Amino acid sequence: MCADKRLPAGGSVCCDYPDGNNANATSQCVFRGERTTFETAEQRCLSLGMHLCDWNVMEYGSSCAYETGGYGADHASGFDFTWSNATCTMKAQINMDGKVAIIHDASSFSKPIKGRVALDTGTFFRVLWGGDGSALFPTYASNCENIPTCTLSGKTCVCDVNTVEIGKFDGTAFPS
């Protein structure tokens, strides 16, 4: 899965090859179940003369994980998310009704993406396009409105997303 690199969302697993392409992955955690930022994970590996691993060589269930097992290949009961040197981008899949599913695009991975964020398997939610629901949205029928960052996928549009953070409360007036 993709994650915001600024947030403590994954564990630290290091490999001793610069490209991370080595089956000898070593967990580097302070305590079991620890989640770190990408920078912390990367710095831990570098301090050991190692590098973050390629996701394709990491095994499920690092020694830093919580208890694992029981719920299938994704080990839903345990903590199996670790930072990787692979790129991953988030996209929006828009269906014919304008509902959106968040998709994690990690096309370089040989392992499957978690179902809830994989193409055509995501959880769709309602969006108020244009703030009040009256605006047009990219559709299959409109060739995704010819938006250059969108592509057709079946009867949906898959579009790149750009996250922008802005403050809504400036401290001068209370929101109503």
BADRENVEX-659564 format. One record per residue: residue number from 0; residue in three letters; chain; x, y negated, z of N, C-alpha, C in turn. Coordinates in steps of 0.2 Angstrom, whole numbers. Layout:
BEGIN
NUM|Ala|A|X|Y|Z|X|Y|Z|X|Y|Z
...
***
This chain:
BEGIN
0|Met|A|4|6|0|0|0|0|4|-6|0
1|Cys|A|2|-12|-3|5|-18|-3|4|-21|4
2|Ala|A|8|-26|6|7|-29|12|11|-36|12
3|Asp|A|8|-41|16|11|-47|17|18|-46|20
4|Lys|A|24|-48|17|30|-47|20|32|-51|26
5|Arg|A|28|-56|27|29|-60|33|25|-57|39
6|Leu|A|21|-52|38|18|-49|44|21|-42|46
7|Pro|A|20|-40|53|23|-34|55|18|-28|53
8|Ala|A|19|-26|47|14|-21|44|17|-14|42
9|Gly|A|24|-13|43|27|-7|41|33|-5|46
10|Gly|A|35|1|45|41|3|49|47|2|45
11|Ser|A|53|4|49|59|3|46|62|10|44
12|Val|A|63|11|38|66|18|35|72|16|31
13|Cys|A|78|18|32|84|16|28|87|22|25
14|Cys|A|90|21|19|94|25|15|101|23|14
15|Asp|A|105|27|12|112|25|12|115|24|5
16|Tyr|A|110|24|0|112|22|-7|109|15|-8
17|Pro|A|113|11|-12|110|4|-13|103|3|-16
18|Asp|A|102|8|-21|95|8|-24|90|11|-20
19|Gly|A|92|14|-14|87|17|-10|85|24|-12
20|Asn|A|88|26|-17|86|33|-20|90|39|-17
21|Asn|A|88|40|-11|91|46|-8|86|49|-3
22|Ala|A|86|56|-3|81|59|1|83|59|8
23|Asn|A|89|57|10|91|56|17|88|50|21
24|Ala|A|82|49|21|79|43|24|80|44|32
25|Thr|A|82|38|35|82|38|42|78|33|45
26|Ser|A|74|35|50|69|30|53|73|26|58
27|Gln|A|72|19|58|75|14|63|70|10|66
28|Cys|A|68|13|72|63|9|76|65|8|83
29|Val|A|63|3|86|64|2|93|60|6|98
30|Phe|A|53|7|96|49|12|99|44|15|94
31|Arg|A|41|21|96|37|24|92|31|20|90
32|Gly|A|29|20|83|24|16|81|25|9|80
33|Glu|A|32|7|80|33|0|79|32|-2|72
34|Arg|A|29|-8|71|28|-11|65|33|-18|65
35|Thr|A|36|-19|59|40|-24|58|38|-28|52
36|Thr|A|41|-34|52|41|-38|45|46|-35|40
37|Phe|A|45|-36|34|49|-34|29|57|-36|30
38|Glu|A|57|-43|32|64|-45|34|67|-41|39
39|Thr|A|64|-40|45|67|-36|50|69|-29|48
40|Ala|A|64|-26|44|66|-19|42|72|-19|37
41|Glu|A|73|-24|33|78|-25|28|85|-26|32
42|Gln|A|84|-31|37|90|-33|41|93|-27|45
43|Arg|A|88|-23|48|90|-17|52|94|-12|47
44|Cys|A|92|-11|41|95|-7|37|102|-9|35
45|Leu|A|102|-16|33|109|-19|31|114|-19|37
46|Ser|A|111|-20|43|116|-20|49|119|-13|50
47|Leu|A|116|-8|47|119|-1|47|123|1|41
48|Gly|A|123|-4|36|126|-2|30|122|2|25
49|Met|A|115|1|27|111|5|23|106|0|19
50|His|A|101|3|16|96|-1|12|89|2|13
51|Leu|A|84|-2|12|77|1|12|77|6|7
52|Cys|A|73|11|8|72|17|4|67|15|-2
53|Asp|A|68|19|-7|63|19|-13|57|23|-10
54|Trp|A|51|21|-11|45|24|-9|45|31|-11
55|Asn|A|47|33|-17|47|39|-20|51|45|-17
56|Val|A|56|43|-13|60|48|-9|58|49|-2
57|Met|A|54|44|1|52|45|8|46|50|9
58|Glu|A|47|54|14|42|59|16|37|56|21
59|Tyr|A|31|59|21|26|57|25|28|58|33
60|Gly|A|26|54|37|28|55|44|35|54|47
61|Ser|A|37|48|47|43|46|49|44|47|57
62|Ser|A|50|48|60|50|49|67|48|43|71
63|Cys|A|47|37|68|44|32|71|36|32|71
64|Ala|A|33|36|68|26|36|67|23|38|74
65|Tyr|A|16|37|74|12|40|79|11|47|77
66|Glu|A|7|50|82|6|57|80|2|58|73
67|Thr|A|4|62|69|2|63|62|-2|69|61
68|Gly|A|-6|69|56|-9|76|54|-16|75|55
69|Gly|A|-20|80|52|-27|81|53|-32|78|48
70|Tyr|A|-30|73|45|-35|70|40|-32|70|33
71|Gly|A|-29|75|31|-27|75|24|-20|72|22
72|Ala|A|-19|71|16|-13|69|13|-11|62|15
73|Asp|A|-15|58|17|-14|51|18|-12|50|26
74|His|A|-13|56|30|-11|55|37|-15|50|40
75|Ala|A|-21|49|39|-25|43|42|-25|43|49
76|Ser|A|-23|48|53|-23|47|60|-16|45|63
77|Gly|A|-11|45|59|-5|43|61|-3|36|57
78|Phe|A|3|34|59|6|28|56|11|30|51
79|Asp|A|10|29|45|14|31|40|17|26|35
80|Phe|A|15|20|37|17|14|32|24|12|34
81|Thr|A|28|12|29|35|9|30|37|4|24
82|Trp|A|41|0|26|43|-5|20|48|-1|15
83|Ser|A|47|-3|9|51|0|4|54|-5|-1
84|Asn|A|59|-3|-5|62|-8|-9|58|-9|-16
85|Ala|A|53|-5|-16|49|-5|-22|44|-12|-23
86|Thr|A|43|-14|-29|38|-20|-29|31|-17|-29
87|Cys|A|27|-21|-27|20|-20|-26|16|-26|-26
88|Thr|A|11|-27|-31|7|-33|-31|0|-31|-30
89|Met|A|-4|-36|-28|-11|-35|-27|-15|-38|-33
90|Lys|A|-20|-35|-34|-24|-37|-40|-32|-37|-38
91|Ala|A|-36|-40|-42|-43|-40|-40|-47|-36|-46
92|Gln|A|-51|-31|-44|-54|-28|-49|-62|-30|-48
93|Ile|A|-64|-33|-54|-71|-36|-54|-76|-32|-58
94|Asn|A|-81|-30|-55|-86|-25|-58|-91|-30|-62
95|Met|A|-96|-27|-65|-101|-30|-69|-105|-35|-65
96|Asp|A|-106|-33|-59|-110|-37|-54|-106|-43|-51
97|Gly|A|-100|-44|-53|-96|-49|-50|-93|-47|-43
98|Lys|A|-94|-41|-41|-91|-39|-34|-84|-37|-36
99|Val|A|-80|-38|-30|-72|-37|-31|-70|-32|-26
100|Ala|A|-65|-28|-29|-61|-24|-25|-54|-26|-25
101|Ile|A|-51|-25|-19|-43|-27|-19|-40|-21|-21
102|Ile|A|-35|-22|-26|-31|-16|-29|-24|-17|-28
103|His|A|-20|-12|-26|-13|-12|-25|-10|-9|-31
104|Asp|A|-6|-13|-35|-3|-11|-41|4|-9|-39
105|Ala|A|6|-3|-39|13|0|-38|14|5|-43
106|Ser|A|14|2|-49|14|7|-55|21|11|-55
107|Ser|A|26|8|-52|32|12|-52|33|17|-47
108|Phe|A|27|18|-43|27|24|-38|25|30|-41
109|Ser|A|28|36|-39|26|42|-42|21|45|-37
110|Lys|A|21|43|-31|16|45|-26|9|41|-27
111|Pro|A|4|44|-25|-3|41|-26|-3|35|-21
112|Ile|A|-7|30|-23|-9|24|-19|-15|26|-15
113|Lys|A|-15|24|-9|-21|25|-4|-28|24|-8
114|Gly|A|-32|29|-8|-38|28|-11|-42|22|-11
115|Arg|A|-42|19|-5|-47|13|-4|-44|7|-8
116|Val|A|-38|7|-10|-35|1|-14|-32|3|-20
117|Ala|A|-34|9|-23|-32|12|-29|-37|9|-35
118|Leu|A|-34|9|-41|-39|7|-46|-45|11|-47
119|Asp|A|-51|9|-48|-57|12|-49|-59|16|-43
120|Thr|A|-56|15|-37|-58|19|-31|-59|14|-25
121|Gly|A|-58|8|-26|-58|3|-21|-65|1|-18
122|Thr|A|-65|-2|-12|-72|-4|-9|-73|-11|-12
123|Phe|A|-79|-11|-16|-81|-18|-18|-85|-22|-13
124|Phe|A|-84|-28|-13|-87|-33|-9|-90|-39|-13
125|Arg|A|-95|-42|-10|-98|-48|-14|-94|-54|-13
126|Val|A|-94|-58|-19|-91|-64|-19|-95|-70|-21
127|Leu|A|-95|-76|-18|-99|-81|-20|-95|-85|-25
128|Trp|A|-95|-84|-31|-91|-87|-36|-93|-94|-37
129|Gly|A|-88|-98|-37|-89|-106|-37|-92|-109|-30
130|Gly|A|-91|-105|-25|-93|-107|-18|-101|-106|-17
131|Asp|A|-105|-106|-22|-112|-105|-20|-115|-99|-24
132|Gly|A|-111|-96|-28|-113|-90|-32|-115|-91|-39
133|Ser|A|-115|-98|-41|-118|-100|-47|-113|-100|-53
134|Ala|A|-106|-99|-51|-101|-99|-57|-100|-93|-60
135|Leu|A|-98|-93|-66|-96|-87|-70|-90|-83|-67
136|Phe|A|-90|-77|-69|-85|-73|-67|-82|-69|-72
137|Pro|A|-76|-66|-72|-74|-62|-78|-78|-56|-78
138|Thr|A|-80|-54|-84|-84|-48|-85|-81|-44|-91
139|Tyr|A|-83|-37|-91|-81|-33|-97|-84|-36|-103
140|Ala|A|-90|-38|-103|-94|-40|-109|-91|-46|-112
141|Ser|A|-88|-51|-108|-85|-57|-110|-77|-56|-111
142|Asn|A|-75|-50|-112|-68|-49|-112|-64|-52|-107
143|Cys|A|-66|-52|-101|-63|-55|-95|-62|-62|-96
144|Glu|A|-67|-66|-99|-67|-73|-101|-60|-75|-104
145|Asn|A|-57|-70|-107|-50|-72|-110|-45|-75|-106
146|Ile|A|-46|-73|-99|-41|-75|-94|-34|-72|-96
147|Pro|A|-29|-75|-97|-23|-71|-98|-20|-67|-93
148|Thr|A|-22|-68|-87|-19|-63|-81|-24|-58|-80
149|Cys|A|-29|-57|-84|-34|-51|-83|-34|-47|-89
150|Thr|A|-35|-40|-87|-35|-35|-92|-42|-31|-91
151|Leu|A|-44|-28|-97|-50|-24|-96|-48|-17|-94
152|Ser|A|-52|-14|-89|-51|-7|-87|-57|-4|-86
153|Gly|A|-59|0|-91|-66|3|-91|-71|-2|-92
154|Lys|A|-76|-3|-88|-80|-8|-88|-79|-13|-83
155|Thr|A|-73|-14|-81|-71|-19|-76|-65|-24|-78
156|Cys|A|-64|-29|-75|-58|-33|-76|-54|-33|-70
157|Val|A|-47|-32|-72|-42|-32|-67|-38|-38|-68
158|Cys|A|-38|-42|-63|-34|-48|-63|-29|-49|-58
159|Asp|A|-24|-53|-60|-18|-54|-55|-21|-59|-50
160|Val|A|-19|-59|-44|-21|-64|-39|-15|-68|-36
161|Asn|A|-17|-74|-34|-12|-79|-32|-15|-81|-25
162|Thr|A|-11|-80|-20|-13|-82|-13|-11|-89|-12
163|Val|A|-15|-93|-10|-14|-100|-8|-16|-101|-1
164|Glu|A|-12|-103|4|-14|-105|11|-14|-112|12
165|Ile|A|-20|-114|14|-21|-121|15|-25|-122|22
166|Gly|A|-24|-127|26|-27|-128|32|-34|-131|31
167|Lys|A|-39|-129|34|-46|-131|33|-47|-136|39
168|Phe|A|-44|-136|44|-45|-140|50|-39|-144|52
169|Asp|A|-40|-151|51|-34|-155|52|-34|-158|59
170|Gly|A|-38|-156|63|-38|-159|70|-41|-165|71
171|Thr|A|-44|-169|66|-47|-175|67|-54|-175|68
172|Ala|A|-58|-170|66|-65|-169|67|-66|-162|67
173|Phe|A|-71|-160|72|-73|-153|73|-77|-151|67
174|Pro|A|-76|-145|65|-80|-142|59|-88|-142|62
175|Ser|A|-92|-143|57|-99|-142|59|-102|-135|57
***
